[in-house]
């Protein structure tokens, strides 16, 4: 009898949950403008997050990820596009959501470049206790002068090294209490932290919060193999995704871990329609909405290394060659040029066509089949859905999840109580929902 592989599903707010920037978003265009289509208060209103969490839990998702905002992309010393008001602090929102959910995992993206071990560990352990074992932490590592000034110290010269030490230091604190509930002194000494004392909270219901990392590089894969429970990656074609997942899983043995100790999840966007043609038309409309004329100019300026002030975004791409760019950037610019020439596209139309492509576009049936195929072929353990429309998660839960369940590709009920049990990864619990 063939054992069907079941998917793990997670959700992020509209425009959220991005993995590290890379080749899928070469122009630096993100989906943050999604929030602009909703009512002005939605990004800071608790009701928005309560609705999102309620929908994810109704869909039996493993977890909801609320990320700390990365710095805005800058161009000529200023943010290149007006953005919606920044979101609230993720851990605080998740503390509130713990009271209105019962099973959903609750993960916060926290910038490790500026966090300190004791406060971070205590806040996440508190969330784990209040939620009965549903806390998680996405380790972010971005450093810039503006964020450094916000925190009253210069940007770390090695944010990734600091992030790795922060994970180790936090685990030292979480594990300083015995399983029987007895506190023990802790001490951690490294390049970035030198701390000692006694941690103020006993072990949490799932042993320690789930650790989530992201990235595509050799270093990111190695760090995930060393200490993460989930690795978030960009969506990729099946063959490349299979090789990437196999590579990460091979690295686990060097750290005394097994292949089932880490879940590799791709960040995806989904656009649905009653027919394939309707879905494609809808997807194109979403791209046009997200990529404004100003963003399109920024994208081409960044790629070409050319000042396009006053340039018409509805005009053609610059005829000049990109200036002083590396080989990969030159190749990308050449592809954009070929695309524009082949289809007779304007500058903005080229950016819309080339950037921000949705991962899965089609009918609910075709999308469910493709997601299932990815899992069956070992291309991913699951997916982080980052909707491009405010009601995108509801559509997915109502139209795609039932079809995945019919295929036995997704759970029909929660079996475990904790975040770790949903993922089926070890760390202090024995109940397994995998």
N, C-alpha and C positions, 0 to 999 in steps of 0.2 A: 504494500500500500504506500502511495506517495504521501509524504508529510508536507503539507502546504506551509510555506513560510508566511507568517503573519506580519503585517506592517505595523510600525510605530508611527503615530501621527502627533504633530504638535502644531500650535498656532501662535502667530504673532499679530500685533495690531496692524491695521492697514499701513503699509509702507515700512513695517518694522522687521526685525529679525535678520538683518543682512549679515551674511558671512563677510569675511574680509574682502575688500575690493579686489577686483582682478579682471581677467580678460572678458568676462561676461558683461562688464559694465565699463568698457575702456574709456568712455567719455566722462566718467565721473558722475553720471546722472543717476540719482536715486529716486525711489518712489515716494519721497516725503510729501509731495504735492497732493497725495491722496486725501490727506486730512483737510486740505483747503476746500474740498467739495462738501464736507460735512458742516454742521453748524459750528460757529466759532468756538464755543466752549467745549467741544467734544474732546479735544486733546487733554483737557484738564478736569473734565467732569467725571466723577466716580461712576455715574450711571453708564458711561460708555464702556468702561472696563468691566463693570459688573455684567453688562450684556454680552461682551466678548467672552468672558470666562464662563458664563452660563451656557452659551452656545457651544463652546469647546467641550464642556463637561457633558452636555447633552449628546454630543457626538462621540463621547467616550475617548477623547484625545488623551495622550499621555501627559502633556503639559502645555501650559501657556508661558511664553517668553516675553517679558517686558524688558526692553533694552535701555541702557543709559544712552543718551544722545551723543553721537560722535561730533567732533567739531565740524562746523559748516565748511564746505569747500570754499577756498578763497581764490579770488582772481584780481590781480593788480591791487592787493592789499585789503580787499573788501569781500564779504560774502557775494558770490556771483549771482545768487537768486534770492529774493525775499522768501523767507520760510515761515511756516506757521509757528506760533508760540511754542517754546520748548515744553516737553512733557514733564510731569511730576516725577519725583524720585521713585524708582521702581520698587525697592524693598518696602517702602511705606505703603504703596498701592497694594502690594501683594499681602501685607499684613491685613489690610481691610478685606481683600478678596478671600482670605482664609476663613472669614466668618460667613461668607455667602456661597461657599463651595464645600464639597465633602470629599471628593476623590481626585480632582484634577491636580496634577503637579504644578507648582508655582515657581518659576525660574526668573531670576533677576539678572540682567546684564550690569556688571559693575566694573568700572574702569580701574584696573589694578595698578595703573601708573601712579595713582595718587592715594589709594586706599591704604589704611593701616591694619595690621593683622587683628588686633584685639577687637576693635570696633566692628570690623567686617564679620569676624567669626561670631561675635555675640549677636549681631543683628540677624544673621542667617540662621544661627542655632535657635534664636527666639522664634523666627518664622517656622522653623521645623517643629518646634514644640507646639506652637499655637495651631498649626495645621495638621497635627498628628502625623508628621512624617512626610510632608509633601514639598519640602523646600529644595531649590536648586540654584546654582550660580553659574552664569556664563561669564567666563574670565575674559574681559576685554583688555586690550593693551594698546591704547593710542595716547600719544603725548604731543602736545603743541603748546606754544607760548601762551595762548589765551587761557587754556585750561590750567596751565601751571600758575598763571597769575591769579586765577580764581581760588586756587588752593594755597596761595602765598609761598610757593617755592618754584624754582625753575623746573622745566620739563626734564624728567629723568633721561639720562643718556642711553639707558638700556631698559626701555619699558617692558620688553619681553622677558628679560632676565628677572626683573623685579616681579613680574606677574608669576613666573614660575616659583620664585621664593615665597610669594604670598600664598600660593596654594599649599606649599609644604608647611608654612607657618600656621595657616588656618587649620590644617589637618592635625598638627601637633596639639593645638588648643582643643579641638573637638574630641580628640582621642585621649586627652589627659585624664579624664575620669574613667574609672574602671567600669566594666559592664554591670557590676553590682551596685554602682552608684556612689563610689568613694572617690573624692577628689585627690589628685596627685599634683605635685608641682610640675610645671612645664618649663622648658627652656628651648629657645631656638636661636641659633647664631649663624649668620650668613653674611654675604656681602652687603645686602640691603637692610636687613633687620637683625637686631640683637635684643631679644626680649626674654623675660623670665618672670615667673609668678605663679598664680593659681587662677584657673579659668572659672568664671562665675556661674556656669550652667552645666548640669550633668549631660551625659550623652543623650542625643535626641532620639526620637522613635525609630528613625531609619539608620541610626549609627552616625551618619554624617550627611550633610546635604549633597545632592548630586552635583558633580562638577562637569561643566560643559565648556569645551574649547572649540575654536574655529580656525580655518585656514587651510591653505593648499601646499604651502612650502614644506621642504624637508624638515625644517625646524618645527613647524606646526604639527606635522604628523608625529614626530618623535615626542614632543611634549604631550600630545594626546595619548600616545601609547603609554607614557610614563605615569600619567596621573588623572586622565579624564574618564568619565563614564559615557559621555556623548561627544562626538566630533561633528560639528556642523560644516558642511562644504557647499560649494556652488553646484548647481545642477550641471550635469554633463551627459553626453551621449552614453549609451549602455556600456560599450566596450571600454571607454576611458574610465567610467565610474566603477566598473568591476575591478579593473587593475588598481585603481586608487584604494578601494576598500580592501582588497587583498593585501596591498602593500602595508596599510596601517595595521591590519590584523597580524601580519607576520612579525611586526615590531613588538608586539605585546609580550612574547616569550622572554625577551631580554629583561623584562621587569617582573618576571614571575607571574604573569597574567595569562589567562586563556582567551581564545577567540571570542567567547561570549561575554567578556568583561567590558566591552566597548561597543556602543551602537554608533554607526555612521549614518547620519541623516542629511539629506540634501534639502537646501532651501529652494522652494518652488513657488511659482505663481500659476494660477489656473484660471482660465476663462471658459465659461460654459455657454452653450447655445442649443436650441432645439434641433438645429442641423449643423453640419460642419461649416457650411458657408456662413451661417449666422454667427457662429462662434468666431470665425476668422474676421468678419466685419466688426464684431464687437471688440475684439482684441486690437485691431488697428485703430479704432476710435479711442480706446484707452491710451494707447501710445501717443496719439496726437494730443490728447488732453494733458498727459504728464510731461511731454517735452515741449516747452514753450519756445517761442522765437529766441528769447534771450538765452535759454539753456542751450539751444542748438548752436548759437554763435559761440558760447563758451566752450562747447564740446570741440568744435572745429579749431578754435584758437588754441586750445590745449593740445590737440593732436598735431596741428601744423606748426605750433610755436610762432604764430604770426598774430600781430595786433589787427583785429578786424573791427575796430571801433567805427561805427557808422556804416558797416557793411550790411547789405540787405539779406536777411535770412531766407527770403523767397527768391533770391538770385542763385547763381550757380556756385559750386565749390570754388575756392581760390585756384587759379591756374598755376600759381607758383608752387614749387616743390617745398615740402616741409623743411624747416631749418634746424640743423644740428640735432637731429633726433636719432635714437638708437634703432637697431635693425628691426626689432619687433614693431616699434611705432611706425616706421617707414612702411613696413609690410601692411599694417592695418590701414594706413592712409591710402595706400595703393588699392586695397580692396574697396574702400569707400569710393575712391575715384572711379573704379571699374563699375561699381554698382550704380553710381550716378549717371555715368555715360550710357550704360546698358538700358536703363529705364527712363532716362531723361528727367532725373529728379533734381529739385532745388536743394540748396544747402540743408534747410530744415527737413525736407522730405527724406534726404539721405540719412540724417541722424535718426529720424523716426524709424526708418526701415532697418538701419544697422544696429541700433541700440535698444536695450530694454525689451528684447523679445521675451514673450511669456513662455514658460516651460511647457505647459500642457494646454492646448486649445482644442476644443471639440465638444461633442455631446457628452452628457454624463456617462453613458455607456462606454464610449471610446476612451475617456479619461480614466475611468476605473480600470479598464483593461490594461492600459499602458502602465499605470501605477503598479498593478499586480504583476505585470511582466518584469518590471524593474526589480521587484522583490524576489520573484522566482529565479531570476537570473543572477542574483547576488550582486546587483549594482548598488543597492542601498538597503539599509535596515529599516528606513522610514523616511518621512518627509516633514519638513517645517513649512507650513503653508503661510505665506505672507500675502494677504489679499491686496489686490490693487483697487478695489472698490469697498466702500464702507460696509456693504452687505455681502461681501464675497465669502466670508466664512459661513454665513447662514446658507447660502446657495450650496456650498460644498457639503455641509453636514446633511442638508435635506435631500440632495440629489445624488451625491457620489458615495457617501458612507454606506447607505443601504445596499448599493450594488457591490461594494467591497465585501460587505458582510455576506451577501448571497454567494460570493465566490470563496467564502471561508478565508478571506485575506485580511480580515480585521475582526477584532473582538465584538461580541454582542452584549457583553457586560463587563464591568470591572470585577476582577477576581481578587486582587490584592488591595491593600489599604494605603500603601506608600508609593511615592514617586519611583523608588527603586524597584518596587514590585511590578509596576507597570512596564518598566524597561526590561525587567528580568536581569538586572545586574547586581553583583554582590556588594556588600558594604555595611552589613549589620542587621539584615533581616533575612528571614527564611522563606517568606511567602513570595511566590513567583507567578507573575501574571504573563510571562513571556510567551 
